[in-house]
Amino acid sequence: MIRLLSASAAKKRWALAILVFAIGCRASEKTALLLAIMPPGESFQQAWSGMKSDLGSNYQWKTLDPNVPNAEDSLARLWSESSPRALVLMDSRAVVLAKRMQARDTAFAALPKFVLMTLKAEDASKGLHNALGVRFEVPAYAVFTQLRTLSSQDFTRIGVFYRRYFSAFVEDSRRLLGKEKFELIGNCIDCDGSGASSGASSGASNGASSEDEIIKRLGKGMDAFKTAGVQVVWMLPDNALVNAATLRRFWVPRIRQGKVPLVVPLANLADKQSDLGLFSAYPDFFQLGVQAAQQVVQVLETNVPAVTLGFEPLISVQTTLNLGVAERFQWEIRKEMLGRVSELVKP
């Protein structure tokens, strides 16, 4: 059946249609294009999903893998063709790529650049104009106050291996842990100027010292921890000290044969397959993306300067507790607190 509208009703219908069209036009004018430079890994995808979920349809996206051949030329082409409002940089390679591009184009240098999913993001971004973001590292006080809440036994002395590049982070961690009555005992692998590993933001070794030398220094450091009465060892997310070789030759055999448990930075180092770490606290990648999205809104929609926001500490953390490792080290766990753990690994 066909319904005929009166003249007045038709005018109202046309007026409504025009209003809807006008609103749609204004919405499309507000749509901003963001260019995300990131590797294709699952954790990066989770962070990106968090950003997309929070920002919604007001933002469109283009992506670029920084590891593809001729990535700099691809970025230059995307920049020229798309004119994004801002960059989202995940991983140190994305940061390096953006630094190279800003040297070629002053307009590119002025873009807001949101850095996340990057080890020591603030240091990695030095020299990058208009940069801000979310730090990747879980604060030490968050790691060990949570472990203390879960533990029946008392512990205060924490050992940590680190490189000179991480000195400021370790000193800040020592200060904050001290407020919680913990003592952080550090062992710097290369602070004697030996060049055991480089200070590059990528965390890669500069080849000045051999793998054998690093393994030797880690072994001596563990002996020193034993003498100092260290009760738990904290592993930092540093690829120079934690990689396939050091895991195989030092971390796995030494921890499994020793009497001091290990707190690890990644969930897979505390899972049933690795059976290495007692406890792990790591970023909630989706929520990290949501946190970064809030910075995007503040900068692009409310015109807050990037320098005002700077680099924020991580807010949302997930945890893994390996009960089998706890049994092996006779580390007493408060069962009534297990509901606070994101993932329990049973024996």
BAKELO-429745 format. One record per residue (C-alpha): residue number from 1; x, y, z. Coordinates in nm, 2 decimals, always signed. Example, Ala and Ser with C-alpha at 12.3 -4.5 7.8 and 13.67 -1.06 7.14 Angstrom:
REM residues 2
REC	1	+1.23	-0.45	+0.78
REC	2	+1.37	-0.11	+0.71
This chain:
REM residues 347
REC	1	+0.00	+0.00	+0.00
REC	2	+0.13	+0.34	-0.09
REC	3	+0.08	+0.63	+0.15
REC	4	+0.05	+0.98	+0.02
REC	5	+0.18	+1.26	+0.23
REC	6	+0.01	+1.60	+0.28
REC	7	+0.20	+1.91	+0.16
REC	8	+0.28	+2.01	+0.52
REC	9	+0.40	+1.66	+0.61
REC	10	+0.61	+1.65	+0.30
REC	11	+0.77	+1.98	+0.40
REC	12	+0.85	+1.84	+0.74
REC	13	+1.00	+1.52	+0.59
REC	14	+1.23	+1.73	+0.37
REC	15	+1.33	+1.95	+0.65
REC	16	+1.42	+1.65	+0.86
REC	17	+1.62	+1.50	+0.57
REC	18	+1.82	+1.83	+0.53
REC	19	+1.89	+1.83	+0.90
REC	20	+2.02	+1.48	+0.90
REC	21	+2.23	+1.55	+0.59
REC	22	+2.38	+1.86	+0.76
REC	23	+2.46	+1.67	+1.08
REC	24	+2.63	+1.40	+0.87
REC	25	+2.84	+1.66	+0.69
REC	26	+2.95	+1.81	+1.02
REC	27	+3.04	+1.46	+1.15
REC	28	+3.24	+1.38	+0.84
REC	29	+3.43	+1.71	+0.88
REC	30	+3.53	+1.60	+1.23
REC	31	+3.66	+1.27	+1.11
REC	32	+4.04	+1.26	+1.15
REC	33	+4.29	+1.03	+0.98
REC	34	+4.55	+0.86	+1.20
REC	35	+4.85	+0.68	+1.06
REC	36	+4.96	+0.39	+1.28
REC	37	+5.32	+0.26	+1.23
REC	38	+5.34	-0.08	+1.40
REC	39	+5.45	-0.44	+1.35
REC	40	+5.18	-0.70	+1.29
REC	41	+5.22	-0.89	+1.63
REC	42	+4.92	-0.98	+1.84
REC	43	+5.01	-0.75	+2.13
REC	44	+5.03	-0.45	+1.89
REC	45	+4.70	-0.55	+1.74
REC	46	+4.54	-0.56	+2.09
REC	47	+4.67	-0.21	+2.16
REC	48	+4.54	-0.08	+1.83
REC	49	+4.20	-0.24	+1.89
REC	50	+4.18	-0.05	+2.22
REC	51	+4.25	+0.28	+2.05
REC	52	+4.00	+0.21	+1.77
REC	53	+3.73	+0.10	+2.02
REC	54	+3.77	+0.41	+2.23
REC	55	+3.80	+0.66	+1.94
REC	56	+3.51	+0.52	+1.74
REC	57	+3.39	+0.64	+1.40
REC	58	+3.53	+0.99	+1.44
REC	59	+3.87	+0.86	+1.33
REC	60	+3.99	+0.67	+1.03
REC	61	+4.31	+0.47	+1.01
REC	62	+4.59	+0.38	+0.78
REC	63	+4.87	+0.15	+0.89
REC	64	+5.23	+0.08	+0.80
REC	65	+5.46	-0.20	+0.91
REC	66	+5.80	-0.04	+0.99
REC	67	+5.98	-0.36	+0.90
REC	68	+5.88	-0.38	+0.54
REC	69	+6.15	-0.30	+0.27
REC	70	+6.17	+0.07	+0.18
REC	71	+5.95	+0.16	+0.48
REC	72	+6.07	+0.52	+0.48
REC	73	+5.96	+0.57	+0.11
REC	74	+5.63	+0.41	+0.20
REC	75	+5.58	+0.65	+0.49
REC	76	+5.67	+0.95	+0.27
REC	77	+5.41	+0.84	+0.01
REC	78	+5.14	+0.79	+0.28
REC	79	+5.22	+1.13	+0.43
REC	80	+5.20	+1.30	+0.09
REC	81	+4.88	+1.12	-0.02
REC	82	+4.68	+1.11	+0.31
REC	83	+4.79	+1.40	+0.52
REC	84	+4.72	+1.23	+0.86
REC	85	+4.64	+1.45	+1.16
REC	86	+4.87	+1.25	+1.39
REC	87	+5.09	+0.94	+1.41
REC	88	+5.06	+0.64	+1.64
REC	89	+5.41	+0.48	+1.68
REC	90	+5.44	+0.13	+1.83
REC	91	+5.79	-0.02	+1.87
REC	92	+6.13	+0.15	+1.86
REC	93	+6.16	+0.09	+1.48
REC	94	+5.85	+0.30	+1.43
REC	95	+6.00	+0.58	+1.64
REC	96	+6.33	+0.56	+1.44
REC	97	+6.13	+0.57	+1.11
REC	98	+5.94	+0.88	+1.22
REC	99	+6.27	+1.05	+1.32
REC	100	+6.41	+1.00	+0.98
REC	101	+6.10	+1.13	+0.81
REC	102	+6.09	+1.45	+1.03
REC	103	+6.44	+1.53	+0.91
REC	104	+6.30	+1.54	+0.56
REC	105	+5.99	+1.74	+0.61
REC	106	+5.92	+2.02	+0.87
REC	107	+5.54	+1.98	+0.83
REC	108	+5.58	+1.62	+0.93
REC	109	+5.78	+1.72	+1.23
REC	110	+5.49	+1.93	+1.36
REC	111	+5.25	+1.63	+1.37
REC	112	+5.15	+1.50	+1.71
REC	113	+5.32	+1.16	+1.76
REC	114	+5.17	+0.92	+2.01
REC	115	+5.43	+0.66	+2.12
REC	116	+5.33	+0.34	+2.29
REC	117	+5.42	-0.03	+2.31
REC	118	+5.79	+0.08	+2.31
REC	119	+6.05	+0.00	+2.57
REC	120	+6.16	+0.31	+2.75
REC	121	+5.94	+0.51	+2.53
REC	122	+6.04	+0.85	+2.67
REC	123	+6.41	+0.79	+2.61
REC	124	+6.35	+0.63	+2.27
REC	125	+6.16	+0.94	+2.16
REC	126	+6.43	+1.20	+2.25
REC	127	+6.47	+1.41	+1.94
REC	128	+6.13	+1.33	+1.81
REC	129	+5.92	+1.65	+1.78
REC	130	+5.58	+1.68	+1.94
REC	131	+5.60	+1.33	+2.10
REC	132	+5.39	+1.20	+2.39
REC	133	+5.26	+0.86	+2.49
REC	134	+5.23	+0.59	+2.75
REC	135	+5.52	+0.42	+2.92
REC	136	+5.54	+0.04	+2.86
REC	137	+5.72	-0.07	+3.18
REC	138	+5.51	-0.18	+3.47
REC	139	+5.63	+0.03	+3.77
REC	140	+5.83	-0.18	+4.02
REC	141	+5.61	-0.08	+4.32
REC	142	+5.30	-0.21	+4.13
REC	143	+5.48	-0.55	+4.07
REC	144	+5.60	-0.61	+4.42
REC	145	+5.31	-0.47	+4.62
REC	146	+5.09	-0.71	+4.43
REC	147	+5.32	-1.00	+4.49
REC	148	+5.34	-0.91	+4.86
REC	149	+4.96	-0.91	+4.87
REC	150	+4.95	-1.26	+4.73
REC	151	+5.23	-1.40	+4.95
REC	152	+5.20	-1.53	+5.30
REC	153	+5.57	-1.51	+5.36
REC	154	+5.76	-1.18	+5.41
REC	155	+6.02	-1.06	+5.16
REC	156	+6.20	-0.73	+5.13
REC	157	+6.52	-0.79	+4.94
REC	158	+6.49	-0.78	+4.56
REC	159	+6.77	-0.83	+4.31
REC	160	+6.78	-0.69	+3.96
REC	161	+7.02	-0.71	+3.67
REC	162	+7.04	-0.41	+3.44
REC	163	+7.24	-0.22	+3.19
REC	164	+7.37	+0.13	+3.22
REC	165	+7.09	+0.24	+2.98
REC	166	+6.84	+0.14	+3.25
REC	167	+7.02	+0.32	+3.54
REC	168	+6.77	+0.60	+3.57
REC	169	+6.48	+0.35	+3.57
REC	170	+6.64	+0.13	+3.83
REC	171	+6.72	+0.43	+4.06
REC	172	+6.36	+0.55	+4.03
REC	173	+6.24	+0.20	+4.11
REC	174	+6.47	+0.18	+4.41
REC	175	+6.33	+0.51	+4.54
REC	176	+5.97	+0.41	+4.50
REC	177	+6.02	+0.06	+4.64
REC	178	+6.20	+0.21	+4.94
REC	179	+5.87	+0.38	+5.03
REC	180	+5.71	+0.04	+5.04
REC	181	+5.99	-0.10	+5.27
REC	182	+6.15	-0.30	+4.99
REC	183	+6.53	-0.29	+4.92
REC	184	+6.63	-0.31	+4.56
REC	185	+6.98	-0.45	+4.51
REC	186	+7.11	-0.38	+4.16
REC	187	+7.38	-0.55	+3.96
REC	188	+7.48	-0.34	+3.65
REC	189	+7.62	-0.56	+3.38
REC	190	+7.81	-0.28	+3.20
REC	191	+7.85	+0.02	+3.44
REC	192	+8.22	-0.05	+3.46
REC	193	+8.25	+0.08	+3.10
REC	194	+8.32	-0.26	+2.96
REC	195	+8.06	-0.21	+2.69
REC	196	+7.88	-0.53	+2.77
REC	197	+7.59	-0.40	+2.57
REC	198	+7.49	-0.08	+2.40
REC	199	+7.26	+0.20	+2.52
REC	200	+7.06	+0.18	+2.20
REC	201	+6.68	+0.22	+2.25
REC	202	+6.63	-0.11	+2.06
REC	203	+6.82	-0.29	+2.34
REC	204	+7.05	-0.47	+2.10
REC	205	+7.40	-0.55	+2.19
REC	206	+7.68	-0.35	+2.02
REC	207	+7.90	-0.66	+2.00
REC	208	+8.17	-0.50	+2.22
REC	209	+8.14	-0.80	+2.46
REC	210	+8.07	-1.16	+2.37
REC	211	+7.77	-1.36	+2.47
REC	212	+8.00	-1.56	+2.69
REC	213	+8.10	-1.25	+2.88
REC	214	+7.74	-1.15	+2.95
REC	215	+7.66	-1.50	+3.07
REC	216	+7.97	-1.49	+3.30
REC	217	+7.87	-1.15	+3.44
REC	218	+7.51	-1.27	+3.51
REC	219	+7.65	-1.58	+3.69
REC	220	+7.87	-1.37	+3.91
REC	221	+7.59	-1.13	+3.98
REC	222	+7.36	-1.42	+4.09
REC	223	+7.64	-1.53	+4.33
REC	224	+7.65	-1.17	+4.47
REC	225	+7.27	-1.17	+4.51
REC	226	+7.30	-1.49	+4.72
REC	227	+7.56	-1.33	+4.94
REC	228	+7.35	-1.02	+4.98
REC	229	+7.05	-1.23	+5.09
REC	230	+6.83	-1.15	+4.79
REC	231	+6.49	-1.32	+4.83
REC	232	+6.35	-1.27	+4.48
REC	233	+6.51	-1.17	+4.14
REC	234	+6.33	-0.92	+3.91
REC	235	+6.39	-0.97	+3.54
REC	236	+6.36	-0.65	+3.33
REC	237	+6.22	-0.65	+2.97
REC	238	+6.57	-0.60	+2.82
REC	239	+6.65	-0.79	+2.50
REC	240	+7.02	-0.76	+2.56
REC	241	+6.99	-0.96	+2.89
REC	242	+6.68	-1.17	+2.81
REC	243	+6.70	-1.35	+2.48
REC	244	+6.71	-1.70	+2.35
REC	245	+7.08	-1.75	+2.44
REC	246	+7.07	-1.61	+2.79
REC	247	+6.75	-1.80	+2.87
REC	248	+6.90	-2.12	+2.75
REC	249	+7.24	-2.07	+2.91
REC	250	+7.17	-1.87	+3.22
REC	251	+6.81	-1.80	+3.33
REC	252	+6.65	-2.14	+3.29
REC	253	+6.92	-2.36	+3.44
REC	254	+7.02	-2.11	+3.72
REC	255	+6.67	-2.04	+3.84
REC	256	+6.55	-2.40	+3.82
REC	257	+6.86	-2.52	+4.02
REC	258	+6.85	-2.23	+4.26
REC	259	+6.65	-2.14	+4.57
REC	260	+6.54	-1.78	+4.47
REC	261	+6.23	-1.73	+4.25
REC	262	+6.21	-1.51	+3.95
REC	263	+5.96	-1.23	+3.87
REC	264	+5.93	-1.19	+3.49
REC	265	+5.81	-0.91	+3.26
REC	266	+5.61	-1.13	+3.02
REC	267	+5.32	-1.38	+3.07
REC	268	+5.48	-1.65	+2.86
REC	269	+5.78	-1.67	+3.09
REC	270	+5.55	-1.76	+3.37
REC	271	+5.32	-2.00	+3.18
REC	272	+5.32	-2.38	+3.22
REC	273	+5.54	-2.44	+2.92
REC	274	+5.83	-2.23	+3.03
REC	275	+5.77	-2.30	+3.40
REC	276	+6.02	-2.03	+3.49
REC	277	+5.87	-1.73	+3.65
REC	278	+5.68	-1.73	+3.98
REC	279	+5.49	-1.41	+3.90
REC	280	+5.45	-1.17	+3.61
REC	281	+5.30	-0.83	+3.58
REC	282	+5.26	-0.69	+3.23
REC	283	+5.06	-0.43	+3.04
REC	284	+4.70	-0.49	+2.96
REC	285	+4.75	-0.41	+2.59
REC	286	+4.39	-0.33	+2.50
REC	287	+4.36	-0.09	+2.79
REC	288	+4.70	+0.06	+2.71
REC	289	+4.55	+0.15	+2.37
REC	290	+4.25	+0.30	+2.54
REC	291	+4.48	+0.51	+2.76
REC	292	+4.66	+0.63	+2.45
REC	293	+4.33	+0.71	+2.28
REC	294	+4.25	+0.95	+2.56
REC	295	+4.56	+1.14	+2.48
REC	296	+4.46	+1.16	+2.11
REC	297	+4.13	+1.31	+2.21
REC	298	+4.29	+1.57	+2.44
REC	299	+4.54	+1.68	+2.17
REC	300	+4.32	+1.67	+1.86
REC	301	+3.98	+1.76	+2.00
REC	302	+4.06	+1.99	+2.30
REC	303	+4.39	+2.13	+2.17
REC	304	+4.60	+2.03	+2.47
REC	305	+4.97	+2.07	+2.37
REC	306	+5.16	+1.74	+2.35
REC	307	+5.43	+1.87	+2.58
REC	308	+5.16	+1.93	+2.85
REC	309	+5.06	+1.56	+2.85
REC	310	+5.41	+1.41	+2.80
REC	311	+5.46	+1.04	+2.88
REC	312	+5.21	+0.89	+3.12
REC	313	+5.27	+0.59	+3.34
REC	314	+5.09	+0.27	+3.25
REC	315	+4.76	+0.24	+3.43
REC	316	+4.62	-0.11	+3.36
REC	317	+4.82	-0.42	+3.45
REC	318	+4.75	-0.79	+3.41
REC	319	+4.92	-1.06	+3.62
REC	320	+5.01	-1.42	+3.60
REC	321	+5.09	-1.64	+3.90
REC	322	+5.25	-1.98	+3.85
REC	323	+5.14	-2.21	+4.14
REC	324	+5.37	-2.49	+4.04
REC	325	+5.67	-2.26	+4.06
REC	326	+5.55	-2.14	+4.40
REC	327	+5.54	-2.50	+4.52
REC	328	+5.89	-2.57	+4.39
REC	329	+6.03	-2.27	+4.58
REC	330	+5.81	-2.33	+4.88
REC	331	+5.67	-1.98	+4.83
REC	332	+5.36	-1.96	+5.04
REC	333	+5.05	-1.81	+4.87
REC	334	+4.74	-1.66	+5.03
REC	335	+4.47	-1.86	+4.86
REC	336	+4.20	-1.60	+4.96
REC	337	+4.38	-1.35	+4.74
REC	338	+4.40	-1.56	+4.42
REC	339	+4.09	-1.38	+4.28
REC	340	+4.31	-1.08	+4.22
REC	341	+4.53	-1.26	+3.97
REC	342	+4.44	-1.23	+3.60
REC	343	+4.57	-1.58	+3.52
REC	344	+4.66	-1.87	+3.75
REC	345	+4.89	-2.14	+3.62
REC	346	+4.82	-2.46	+3.81
REC	347	+5.08	-2.74	+3.86
